[in-house]
């Protein structure tokens, strides 16, 4: 596949002398001219197909790169969210500890009644 998609391939096909290919074929000049025209048309179609395949391949590469970037961004966002949750949990633990300390202080020194 790589060989077919090489940049040199198009140039080789364009330089190809179709009359050399038809040299061995017997027939009238008109039939040979028609065969040469058909062969030339097929070569043009192959060149066009090759260009389409290259374009599709490039588009696939761009799409894959875009998907990888989106995944990276999602992973980064997930990491940030996990860090935020960890900070909030730490804050909750600190607040719970302060509440426990206040409750202990209340139990140790009950309020004086008036």
C-alpha positions as CSV (number, residue, x, y, z in Angstrom):
1,X,0.0,0.0,0.0
2,X,2.8,2.4,0.9
3,X,4.4,1.8,-2.5
4,X,1.1,2.6,-4.3
5,X,0.8,5.8,-2.3
6,X,4.3,7.0,-2.8
7,X,4.8,10.4,-4.5
8,X,6.8,8.9,-7.3
9,X,3.9,6.7,-8.3
10,X,1.9,9.4,-9.9
11,X,4.9,10.7,-11.9
12,X,5.7,7.2,-13.1
13,X,2.1,6.7,-14.3
14,X,2.1,10.0,-16.1
15,X,5.4,9.3,-17.9
16,X,4.2,5.8,-18.9
17,X,4.2,5.5,-22.6
18,X,1.0,3.6,-23.4
19,X,2.1,2.9,-26.9
20,X,4.9,0.7,-25.5
21,X,2.3,-1.4,-23.7
22,X,0.3,-1.7,-26.9
23,X,3.3,-2.6,-29.1
24,X,2.7,-6.3,-28.7
25,X,-1.1,-6.1,-29.4
26,X,-2.3,-6.9,-32.9
27,X,-5.2,-4.9,-34.4
28,X,-6.2,-2.1,-36.6
29,X,-4.8,1.4,-35.9
30,X,-8.4,2.5,-34.9
31,X,-8.8,-0.4,-32.4
32,X,-5.3,0.3,-31.0
33,X,-6.1,4.0,-30.6
34,X,-9.3,3.1,-28.8
35,X,-7.5,0.7,-26.5
36,X,-4.8,3.3,-25.9
37,X,-7.6,5.9,-25.1
38,X,-9.2,3.4,-22.7
39,X,-5.9,2.7,-21.0
40,X,-5.2,6.4,-20.6
41,X,-8.6,6.9,-19.1
42,X,-8.0,4.0,-16.6
43,X,-4.6,5.5,-15.7
44,X,-6.3,8.9,-15.1
45,X,-8.9,7.2,-12.9
46,X,-6.3,5.3,-10.9
47,X,-4.4,8.6,-10.3
48,X,-7.6,10.2,-9.2
49,X,-8.4,7.3,-6.9
50,X,-4.9,7.4,-5.5
51,X,-5.4,11.1,-4.7
52,X,-8.7,10.4,-3.0
53,X,-7.1,7.6,-0.9
54,X,-4.4,10.0,0.1
55,X,-6.9,12.7,1.1
56,X,-9.0,10.1,3.0
57,X,-5.9,8.9,4.8
58,X,-4.9,12.4,5.8
59,X,-8.5,13.1,7.0
60,X,-8.3,9.9,9.1
61,X,-5.0,11.0,10.6
62,X,-6.5,14.4,11.5
63,X,-9.6,12.8,13.0
64,X,-7.5,10.4,15.1
65,X,-5.3,13.3,16.3
66,X,-8.5,15.2,17.2
67,X,-9.9,12.3,19.1
68,X,-6.6,11.8,21.0
69,X,-6.6,15.5,21.9
70,X,-10.2,15.2,23.2
71,X,-9.3,12.2,25.2
72,X,-6.4,14.0,26.7
73,X,-8.6,17.0,27.6
74,X,-11.2,14.7,29.2
75,X,-8.5,12.9,31.2
76,X,-7.1,16.3,32.3
77,X,-10.6,17.4,33.3
78,X,-11.2,14.2,35.2
79,X,-7.9,14.6,37.1
80,X,-8.8,18.2,38.0
81,X,-12.2,17.0,39.3
82,X,-10.5,14.3,41.3
83,X,-8.2,16.9,42.8
84,X,-11.1,19.2,43.6
85,X,-13.0,16.3,45.3
86,X,-9.9,15.4,47.3
87,X,-9.6,19.1,48.5
88,X,-13.2,19.2,49.4
89,X,-12.9,15.9,51.3
90,X,-9.9,17.3,53.2
91,X,-11.9,20.4,54.1
92,X,-14.8,18.3,55.3
93,X,-12.4,16.3,57.5
94,X,-11.0,19.5,59.0
95,X,-14.5,20.9,59.6
96,X,-15.5,17.6,61.2
97,X,-12.5,17.7,63.4
98,X,-13.3,21.3,64.5
99,X,-16.9,20.2,65.3
100,X,-15.6,17.3,67.4
101,X,-13.3,19.7,69.3
102,X,-16.1,22.1,70.0
103,X,-18.4,19.3,71.1
104,X,-15.6,18.1,73.5
105,X,-15.2,21.6,74.9
106,X,-19.0,21.9,75.5
107,X,-19.0,18.6,77.3
108,X,-16.0,19.4,79.5
109,X,-17.2,22.9,80.5
110,X,-21.0,23.0,80.6
111,X,-22.6,26.4,80.4
112,X,-23.3,28.1,83.6
113,X,-27.0,28.5,84.4
114,X,-28.3,31.9,85.4
